[in-house]
Amino acid sequence: MSIEGYLLMAALVCGLWAVVSAVLLTVALDRRGIKTPFPFIGALLFRNLGLYKKTTLEERGKVGPLYFSYVIPINLALVLAVCALVF
């Protein structure tokens, strides 16, 4: 397999990680009483990220781990995909 293939495979893994984190983040908000209809999880993702960050900051004094578990892999997937296109 070429370097492009490895980079794209890593980008797909990071993307999958981000999707799972987004769903878990939505479930965490549902437990706190902030409901998100299932078909609109993707459309309301940025709202949910902001609400999760705000509520965990208020509860614990620091941002919850699911926030970074989404933000880091989705940005890494973007960087890896661009690198694959460059090579």
Sine and cosine of phi, psi and omega as CSV:
sin_phi,cos_phi,sin_psi,cos_psi,sin_omega,cos_omega
0.00,0.00,0.58,-0.82,-0.03,-1.00
-1.00,0.09,0.15,-0.99,0.00,-1.00
-0.89,0.46,-0.56,0.83,0.02,-1.00
-0.90,0.44,-0.64,0.77,0.01,-1.00
-0.90,0.44,-0.68,0.73,0.03,-1.00
-0.90,0.43,-0.66,0.75,0.01,-1.00
-0.91,0.42,-0.67,0.74,0.02,-1.00
-0.92,0.40,-0.61,0.79,0.04,-1.00
-0.90,0.43,-0.67,0.74,0.04,-1.00
-0.90,0.43,-0.62,0.78,0.04,-1.00
-0.90,0.43,-0.63,0.78,0.03,-1.00
-0.92,0.40,-0.64,0.77,0.04,-1.00
-0.89,0.45,-0.69,0.72,0.03,-1.00
-0.90,0.44,-0.64,0.77,0.04,-1.00
-0.90,0.44,-0.66,0.75,0.04,-1.00
-0.90,0.43,-0.65,0.76,0.05,-1.00
-0.86,0.51,-0.67,0.74,0.00,-1.00
-0.91,0.41,-0.63,0.78,0.01,-1.00
-0.91,0.42,-0.71,0.71,0.03,-1.00
-0.88,0.47,-0.66,0.75,0.03,-1.00
-0.90,0.44,-0.62,0.79,0.02,-1.00
-0.90,0.43,-0.65,0.76,0.03,-1.00
-0.92,0.39,-0.68,0.73,0.04,-1.00
-0.90,0.44,-0.59,0.81,0.05,-1.00
-0.90,0.44,-0.66,0.75,0.04,-1.00
-0.91,0.42,-0.64,0.77,0.05,-1.00
-0.90,0.44,-0.66,0.76,0.02,-1.00
-0.89,0.46,-0.63,0.78,0.04,-1.00
-0.94,0.35,-0.59,0.80,0.05,-1.00
-0.88,0.48,-0.62,0.79,0.05,-1.00
-0.91,0.42,-0.44,0.90,0.02,-1.00
-1.00,-0.01,0.06,1.00,0.06,-1.00
1.00,-0.08,0.12,0.99,0.03,-1.00
-0.98,-0.22,0.98,-0.22,-0.10,-0.99
-1.00,0.06,0.59,-0.81,0.10,-0.99
-0.75,-0.66,0.86,-0.50,0.04,-1.00
-0.88,0.48,0.68,-0.73,-0.09,-1.00
-0.81,0.59,-0.69,0.73,-0.03,-1.00
-0.91,0.41,-0.30,0.95,-0.09,-1.00
-0.96,-0.28,0.28,0.96,-0.01,-1.00
-0.85,0.52,-0.71,0.70,0.00,-1.00
-0.92,0.39,-0.64,0.77,-0.03,-1.00
-0.94,0.35,-0.52,0.86,-0.04,-1.00
-0.97,-0.23,0.32,0.95,-0.06,-1.00
-0.88,0.47,-0.72,0.69,-0.04,-1.00
-0.93,0.37,-0.54,0.84,0.10,-1.00
-0.90,0.44,-0.70,0.71,-0.01,-1.00
-0.91,0.42,-0.62,0.79,0.05,-1.00
-0.87,0.49,-0.72,0.69,0.02,-1.00
-0.90,0.44,-0.68,0.74,0.00,-1.00
-0.92,0.39,-0.63,0.78,0.02,-1.00
-0.90,0.43,-0.70,0.72,0.01,-1.00
-0.88,0.48,-0.71,0.71,-0.02,-1.00
-0.91,0.42,-0.72,0.70,-0.06,-1.00
-0.94,0.34,-0.63,0.78,0.02,-1.00
-0.94,0.33,-0.54,0.84,0.09,-1.00
-0.89,0.45,-0.66,0.75,0.01,-1.00
-0.93,0.36,-0.62,0.79,-0.06,-1.00
-0.97,0.25,-0.73,0.68,-0.16,-0.99
-0.93,-0.37,-0.27,0.96,-0.06,-1.00
1.00,0.04,0.02,1.00,0.07,-1.00
-0.53,-0.84,0.31,-0.95,-0.04,-1.00
-0.96,0.29,0.65,-0.76,-0.01,-1.00
-0.93,0.37,0.36,-0.93,-0.08,-1.00
-0.93,0.37,-0.44,0.90,-0.02,-1.00
-0.93,0.38,-0.43,0.90,0.04,-1.00
-0.89,0.45,-0.77,0.64,0.00,-1.00
-0.96,0.28,-0.44,0.90,0.05,-1.00
-0.94,0.35,-0.30,0.95,0.12,-0.99
-1.00,-0.10,-0.75,0.66,-0.14,-0.99
-0.90,0.44,-0.71,0.70,-0.05,-1.00
-0.91,0.40,-0.77,0.63,-0.03,-1.00
-0.92,0.39,-0.55,0.84,-0.02,-1.00
-0.94,0.34,-0.60,0.80,0.07,-1.00
-0.94,0.33,-0.62,0.79,0.05,-1.00
-0.90,0.43,-0.62,0.79,0.05,-1.00
-0.89,0.46,-0.64,0.77,0.03,-1.00
-0.89,0.45,-0.72,0.69,-0.01,-1.00
-0.90,0.44,-0.69,0.73,0.00,-1.00
-0.91,0.41,-0.62,0.78,0.02,-1.00
-0.92,0.39,-0.64,0.76,0.04,-1.00
-0.91,0.41,-0.66,0.76,0.06,-1.00
-0.88,0.47,-0.63,0.77,0.04,-1.00
-0.90,0.43,-0.61,0.80,0.04,-1.00
-0.94,0.35,-0.55,0.83,0.00,-1.00
-0.93,0.37,-0.66,0.75,0.00,-1.00
-0.97,0.24,0.00,0.00,0.00,0.00
